[in-house]
Amino acid sequence: MIDKWERTAQLLEQLSNGNKRVRRELQQYSVALRVYGEFDQALKLGLVRDTGCGVYVLSNPDNYDPETGLDLGIQPIYMA
């Protein structure tokens, strides 16, 4: 998930306080990473962090551009 806006911070706070209904709204701030490859690499490199609520957040929001999308600067394993 991209935590780049005030609204995402509010929603993450609500989620951490147990309000699971906000997950639906959080989806609009989410991007998909392939579990085997991109996600594993991003987690290992510290590019995403676990919020403890079942949601992973991009550690550096500058890695996301609304026009071009997500750029983690890593090459997925399947392309290596």
Number of C-alpha atoms within 10 A of each C-alpha: 19 24 22 15 10 8 13 17 13 13 19 21 14 15 20 15 10 11 12 13 11 15 15 9 12 18 11 11 15 15 13 9 13 10 9 11 15 18 17 16 19 19 16 11 12 13 19 22 17 13 13 9 12 10 16 18 21 23 17 15 16 13 14 17 11 6 6 7 10 17 10 17 9 12 11 16 11 8 6 5
